[in-house]
């Protein structure tokens, strides 16, 4: 791949937005003086959003998985019936016009939960101001999926008193983003670039295997491959797949397995990885393994997403596809 290829096919310069991710994260957490949400006694958080906005809920759900705060991620229209006065409902829509998130926000009038909204403007901003709902305007950067770090770190900033994550863990995640950028950036189009190497390896139909703790990064990778590279993708939890999906490998296939693993995977999950990789080796099934970085779960997830998103952009360029347009999504939105 040459720099001229990226300029030719990534005509709307998505990769340039990704180049700025570390600075975007830093600015939205440390430099933006956002008013802190002061809601007390929150023991249940609902994140409502779809597409790129939905990824944020998945990531924070993983971060809070070992805390006493129960988390639901809603990628549709309906709130869980468990919402009560100790529930914080966080609605996110980069455009501000996603009908699903707007429908959830409109439940504020008849719900005991406490609501907060994040968008770049749109109907969500208008509704929030009119109904005196806590609202934060976060600019869109290129596209909803490229805006991931601005929204994630703005939410962590505003919800600092609700989400139990320490500042030094946020600092670690951003510091690692800077290190990751050096490896995956379009200024390094060499064999040492892990995102480009993975993109070159992907062909036919990839299937992503992941452990539950890295679920949000794997699903985001699936979504990014679909949106950016316009390719079909499968994704399966490695434990669940060991009880069903693995049987399909009895037949020869052109499907390409990608394993998303972590150094701190649960000991039984590590054992499962060893067995599954042995099965692939015995049956001469080629696979690629992508390791998360070390550190806090936030560090692992945002850096995996950074690497894997970049890989989806490279795959788009390799297949002579512009990663930005999403015409089928526009087709559906225009008819709802």
MOFENKA-V900454 format. One record per pair of residues at least 24 apart in sequence whose C-alpha atoms are under 10 Angstrom apart, sorted by the first residue. I is the first residue (numbers start at 0). J is the second residue. If there is no record, write none. Layout:
I;J
I;J
//
This chain:
0;185
0;188
0;189
0;195
0;199
0;313
0;316
0;317
1;185
1;188
1;189
1;316
1;317
2;185
2;186
2;187
2;188
4;313
4;316
4;317
4;319
5;185
5;312
5;313
5;315
5;316
5;317
5;319
5;320
5;321
6;316
7;316
7;319
7;320
7;321
8;312
8;313
8;315
8;316
8;317
8;318
8;319
8;320
8;321
8;322
8;323
9;227
9;312
9;313
9;315
9;316
9;319
9;320
9;321
9;322
9;323
10;320
10;321
10;322
10;323
11;141
11;321
11;322
11;323
11;324
12;141
12;321
12;322
12;323
13;140
13;141
13;142
13;144
13;145
13;227
13;309
13;312
13;321
13;322
13;323
14;141
14;145
14;184
14;185
14;308
14;309
14;312
14;313
14;322
15;141
15;145
15;184
15;185
16;140
16;141
16;142
16;145
16;146
17;140
17;141
17;145
17;146
17;147
17;148
17;180
17;184
17;185
17;305
17;308
17;309
17;312
18;177
18;180
18;181
18;183
18;184
18;185
18;186
18;305
18;309
19;140
19;145
19;148
19;177
19;180
20;145
20;146
20;147
20;148
20;149
20;173
20;176
20;177
20;180
20;305
21;148
21;149
21;172
21;173
21;174
21;175
21;176
21;177
21;178
21;179
21;180
21;305
22;148
22;149
22;173
22;174
22;176
22;177
23;140
23;146
23;147
23;148
23;149
23;150
23;152
23;153
23;173
24;146
24;147
24;148
24;149
24;150
24;151
24;152
24;153
24;169
24;170
24;172
24;173
24;176
25;148
25;149
25;152
25;153
25;169
25;170
25;172
25;173
25;174
26;148
26;149
26;152
26;153
27;137
27;148
27;149
27;150
27;151
27;152
27;153
27;154
27;155
27;156
27;157
28;148
28;149
28;150
28;151
28;152
28;153
28;154
28;155
28;156
28;157
28;159
28;166
28;169
28;170
28;173
29;152
29;153
29;156
29;166
29;169
29;170
30;156
31;152
31;153
31;156
31;157
32;153
32;156
32;157
33;135
33;153
33;154
33;156
33;157
33;158
34;133
34;134
34;135
34;156
34;157
34;158
34;159
35;154
35;155
35;156
35;157
35;158
35;159
35;160
35;161
36;87
36;115
36;133
36;154
36;156
36;157
36;158
36;159
36;160
36;161
37;157
37;158
37;159
37;160
37;161
38;85
38;86
38;87
38;113
38;114
38;158
38;160
38;161
39;84
39;85
39;86
39;87
39;160
39;161
40;84
40;85
40;86
40;87
40;161
41;67
41;68
41;69
41;83
41;84
41;85
41;86
41;87
41;112
41;113
41;161
41;162
42;66
42;67
42;68
42;69
42;70
42;83
42;84
42;85
42;86
42;87
42;161
43;67
43;68
43;69
43;70
43;71
43;81
43;82
43;83
43;84
43;85
43;86
43;87
43;88
43;112
44;68
44;69
44;70
44;71
44;72
44;82
44;85
44;86
44;87
44;88
44;89
44;112
44;113
44;114
44;161
44;162
45;69
45;70
45;71
45;72
45;73
45;78
45;79
45;82
45;86
45;87
45;88
45;89
45;90
45;112
45;114
46;70
46;71
46;72
46;73
46;74
46;78
46;87
46;88
46;89
46;90
46;91
46;100
46;103
46;115
47;71
47;72
47;73
47;74
47;75
47;76
47;77
47;78
47;88
47;89
47;90
47;91
47;92
47;99
47;100
47;101
47;102
47;103
47;104
47;116
48;72
48;73
48;74
48;75
48;76
48;89
48;90
48;91
48;92
48;93
48;97
48;98
48;99
48;100
48;101
48;103
49;73
49;74
49;75
49;90
49;91
49;92
49;93
49;97
49;98
49;99
49;100
50;74
50;92
50;93
50;97
50;143
50;144
50;219
50;222
50;223
50;226
51;91
51;92
51;93
51;142
51;143
51;144
51;145
51;146
51;147
51;150
51;219
51;222
51;223
52;90
52;91
52;92
52;93
52;94
52;97
52;100
52;117
52;118
52;143
52;144
52;146
52;147
52;150
52;151
53;90
53;91
53;92
53;100
53;144
53;147
53;215
53;219
54;144
54;147
54;151
54;215
54;216
54;218
54;219
54;222
54;304
55;91
55;147
55;148
55;150
55;151
55;152
55;154
55;215
55;219
56;89
56;90
56;91
56;151
56;215
57;213
57;214
57;215
57;216
57;218
57;219
58;151
58;212
58;213
58;214
58;215
58;216
58;219
58;296
58;297
58;300
58;301
58;304
59;151
59;154
59;155
59;162
59;215
59;296
59;297
59;300
60;212
60;215
61;211
61;212
61;213
61;214
61;215
61;216
61;296
61;297
61;300
62;162
62;163
62;164
62;212
62;295
62;296
62;297
62;300
63;162
63;163
63;164
63;296
64;212
66;162
66;163
67;163
68;161
68;162
68;163
73;99
73;100
73;103
74;99
74;100
74;103
75;99
75;100
75;102
75;103
76;100
76;101
76;102
76;103
76;104
76;106
77;102
77;103
77;104
77;106
78;102
78;103
78;104
78;106
78;110
80;110
81;112
82;110
82;111
82;112
82;113
83;110
83;111
83;112
83;113
84;110
84;111
84;112
84;113
85;111
85;112
85;113
86;110
86;111
86;112
86;113
86;114
87;111
87;112
87;113
87;114
87;115
87;161
88;112
88;113
88;114
88;115
88;116
89;113
89;114
89;115
89;116
89;117
89;133
89;134
89;154
89;158
90;114
90;115
90;116
90;117
90;118
90;123
90;134
91;115
91;116
91;117
91;118
91;119
91;123
91;135
91;150
91;154
92;116
92;117
92;118
92;119
92;120
92;121
92;122
92;123
92;124
92;137
92;139
92;143
92;150
93;117
93;118
93;119
93;120
93;121
93;123
93;136
93;137
93;138
93;139
93;140
93;142
93;143
93;144
93;146
93;147
93;150
94;118
94;119
94;120
94;121
94;122
94;123
94;124
94;137
94;138
94;139
94;142
94;143
95;119
95;120
95;121
95;122
95;123
95;124
95;125
95;126
95;136
95;139
96;120
96;121
96;122
96;123
96;124
97;121
97;122
97;123
97;332
98;122
98;123
98;332
98;335
101;126
101;127
104;132
105;130
107;132
115;157
115;158
116;154
117;150
117;153
117;154
118;150
119;143
119;150
141;323
142;323
142;324
144;219
144;222
144;223
144;226
144;227
144;308
144;323
145;223
145;305
145;308
145;323
147;301
147;304
147;305
148;173
148;301
148;305
151;301
164;295
164;297
167;295
168;294
168;295
168;296
168;297
168;298
169;295
169;297
169;298
170;298
171;294
171;295
171;297
171;298
172;292
172;294
172;295
172;296
172;297
172;298
172;299
172;300
172;301
172;302
173;297
173;298
173;301
173;302
174;298
175;292
175;293
175;294
175;298
175;299
175;301
175;302
176;298
176;299
176;301
176;302
176;303
176;305
176;306
177;302
178;302
179;292
179;302
179;303
179;305
179;306
180;302
180;305
180;306
180;309
182;306
183;305
183;306
183;307
183;309
183;310
184;306
184;309
185;309
185;313
188;313
192;306
192;310
193;289
193;306
193;307
193;309
193;310
194;289
194;305
194;306
194;307
194;308
194;309
194;310
194;311
194;312
194;313
194;314
195;306
195;307
195;309
195;310
195;311
195;312
195;313
195;314
195;317
196;310
196;313
196;314
197;257
197;287
197;288
197;289
197;306
197;307
197;309
197;310
197;311
197;313
197;314
198;224
198;228
198;307
198;309
198;310
198;311
198;312
198;313
198;314
198;315
198;316
198;317
198;318
199;310
199;313
199;314
199;317
199;318
200;255
200;286
200;287
200;314
201;254
201;255
201;256
201;257
201;286
201;287
201;310
201;311
201;314
202;230
202;253
202;254
202;255
202;314
202;318
203;230
203;231
203;232
203;252
203;253
203;254
203;255
204;230
204;231
204;232
204;233
204;252
204;253
204;254
204;255
204;256
205;230
205;231
205;232
205;233
205;234
205;253
205;254
205;255
205;256
205;257
205;286
206;231
206;232
206;233
206;234
206;235
206;254
206;255
206;256
206;257
206;258
206;286
207;232
207;233
207;234
207;235
207;236
207;237
207;255
207;256
207;257
207;258
207;259
207;287
207;288
208;233
208;234
208;235
208;236
208;237
208;238
208;239
208;240
208;256
208;257
208;258
208;259
208;260
208;272
208;288
209;234
209;235
209;236
209;237
209;238
209;240
209;257
209;258
209;259
209;260
209;261
209;268
209;272
210;235
210;236
210;237
210;238
210;239
210;258
210;259
210;260
210;261
210;264
210;265
210;268
210;269
210;271
210;272
211;235
211;236
211;237
211;238
211;239
211;264
211;265
211;268
212;236
212;260
212;261
212;263
212;264
212;265
212;296
212;299
212;300
213;259
213;260
213;261
213;264
213;291
213;296
213;299
213;300
213;303
214;259
214;300
215;300
215;301
215;303
215;304
216;259
216;291
216;299
216;300
216;301
216;302
216;303
216;304
216;305
216;306
216;307
216;308
217;257
217;258
217;259
217;300
217;303
217;304
217;307
218;304
219;303
219;304
219;307
219;308
220;303
220;304
220;305
220;306
220;307
220;308
220;309
220;310
220;311
221;307
221;308
221;311
222;308
222;311
223;304
223;307
223;308
223;309
223;310
223;311
223;312
223;322
224;307
224;308
224;309
224;310
224;311
224;312
224;314
224;315
224;322
225;311
225;315
225;322
225;325
226;311
226;312
226;315
226;322
226;323
226;324
226;325
226;326
226;327
226;328
227;308
227;309
227;310
227;311
227;312
227;313
227;314
227;315
227;316
227;320
227;321
227;322
227;323
227;324
227;325
228;310
228;311
228;312
228;313
228;314
228;315
228;316
228;317
228;318
228;319
228;320
228;321
228;322
228;323
229;311
229;314
229;315
229;318
229;320
229;321
229;322
229;324
229;325
230;311
230;314
230;315
230;318
237;268
237;271
237;272
237;275
238;267
238;268
238;271
238;272
241;271
241;274
241;275
245;275
245;278
248;278
248;279
248;282
248;284
249;282
251;282
251;284
252;284
253;284
253;285
254;284
254;285
254;286
255;284
255;285
255;286
255;287
256;284
256;285
256;286
256;287
256;288
257;285
257;286
257;287
257;288
257;289
258;286
258;287
258;288
258;289
258;290
259;287
259;288
259;289
259;290
259;291
259;303
260;288
260;289
260;290
260;291
260;292
261;289
261;290
261;291
261;292
261;293
261;299
262;290
262;291
262;292
262;293
262;294
262;299
263;291
263;292
263;293
263;294
263;295
263;296
264;291
//
